[in-house]
Amino acid sequence: QLQLVESGGGLVQSGDSLRLSCTDSEETLRYWAIGWFRQAPGKEREGVSCISSDVSTYYGQSMKGRVTIYREEAGNKVSLQMNSLKPSDTATYYCAAARDPTAQAMCTLIAGDHWGRGTQVTVST
């Protein structure tokens, strides 16, 4: 059973960068599709970026061009580099793991078998 933990959130100013990380202390994430999702108050959860087990990637429209998802070489961490942050990026960011979907399917269908508890990102003006 995966126990995903997100880290790296915080309070930043508009234009700043953050790197979020998704880890599991006991299992490698190498064989799982991993996705980053976000949910702002009063809004639906949306897919930010996903990476499949074969390292293909998908980026949602909301942050496309400003984020990069990648797997760390150690195999138990998937990171999301976020640049040029805007106040509209303020949300709780979650990572999720799934066994079989493509990166696009995972992100567009909000498909996850295991979810972390989320990390808050707040972007001030």
Sequence and secondary structure as in RCSB ss.txt:
>XXXX:A:sequence
QLQLVESGGGLVQSGDSLRLSCTDSEETLRYWAIGWFRQAPGKEREGVSCISSDVSTYYGQSMKGRVTIYREEAG
NKVSLQMNSLKPSDTATYYCAAARDPTAQAMCTLIAGDHWGRGTQVTVST
>XXXX:A:secstr
    EEE  EEEETT  EEEEEE SSS  TTSEEEEEEE TTS  EEEEEE TT  EEE TTTTTTEEEEE TTS
SEEEEEE S  GGG EEEEEEEESS  HHHHHHHT  SEE   EEEEEE 
